Amino acid sequence: MKKTIIQVIVIIILLGVLGGLLWYALKSDNNISNSNQNQGPSQSQMPGGPRGMGGLHGENSSSSSVESSGKTEISDTQTITNTNYESSEGSQNALLVKTGGNVTLTKSSITKTGDSSDENADFYGTNAGILVNNNGKLNISDSTITTNGSHANGLFVYGTGEANVKNLSINTSSNMSGGIMVAGGGTLSAEDLKVTTEGNSSAAIRSDRGGGTMTITGGDYTTNGVGSPAIYSTADITVKNANLTATKSEGAVVEGKNSITLSNCTLTDTNTTLNGNSETYKNIFLYQSMSGDADTGTAKFTAENSTITTNKGDTIFVTNTTAEVNLTNNKIVNNDGDFLRIQAGKWGNSGSNGGDVTLNMKKQEASGNIIVDNISTLVMNLTENSNYKGTINSANTAKSIALKLDSSSKITLTGDSYITSLEDIDSSYSNINFNGYKLYVNGTAIN
């Protein structure tokens, strides 16, 4: 009897131990599964986006959980001149302006080496040469910033940080390393900079998740890498009197509900290599990647009194977004492709990922074909002596196209064209040069 009781007790103990082991194994497996879900899709599953042209996609870390580290850190008011700042450690800034820092820096050099693969470098600037963090302020002039490490942006302003920069030379050599950059709402004003980037996904003027405001006057901005436009905007970016050149990429990219405004600039692209999900070459690119880096809404591109030169591909391409394009008195040169293309691409959900574009031209001459696919729309307004020469929707595929002309503006056809509606102040259509071709309005030729 005693032996039987002992056996029963042993069996109960063994069952308890086995049950505990089974519970622990199931809990661990569940934690791993939840962890994988929190990480989101792998990079290979992600669509191309700012880090497809200016970096990498990834999960959204909370800024409060990100620790920034600087070889030199400043959290008070200082005026500094003729000083060298260096860091060779990955995920460390050469100079970090922290909360409460108010730094005036002149005639100095900042050198940053050391790689990072941490996405905090893209979203929060943890591997930048200089990082201006929340509630920090930097005034810097007559200085140089040099980085040679992956995800090593030159100057990064995050959150409520603010930077005013003048007469800087900024050079970045590696991939994912932009020139000047904001994210999380940062504010940056720049004057007379010379910025050159060599790596892939390294825009000269760049923003990322959370955007911000960039105001740039004068200077030269050149990129030499694939997927490295002169400007990549998930922010509100205004550039005046500057030279913008991309030698292997798009010239200017707006993602989502953000904007680029150019005034008296030169924008030149020679887009030699298709990058990420791109299927066409283009200079000005407006889209929504669905990565979470930019809010959904109207992407805006505005240019006035500027020279826009496209050496390969279309001048303007719009996909998977609503967009507004405002062109006033620019010189537009296209040496290879079409003027405007609106169509579905590899971003978004098939069947609803075309573009809806409003194109406003004032005192503007433009030439080249306009292509619109069957899930995309165009409203085209020509005013104040604007002139367009080309073929509009020659394949008759567009969901809708509305053409509006004031009496001072003209179009010249270079092929049969198909639109949905026409509003022409000149009821005689004397401002339309049919040039031997037909203009069909809602299926009926008006000539």
Order of alpha helices (4+ residues) and beta strands (2+ residues): alpha-alpha-beta-beta-beta-beta-beta-beta-alpha-beta-beta-beta-beta-beta-beta-beta-beta-beta-beta-beta-beta-beta-beta-beta-beta-beta-beta-beta-beta-beta-beta-beta-beta-beta-beta-beta-beta-beta-beta-beta-beta-beta
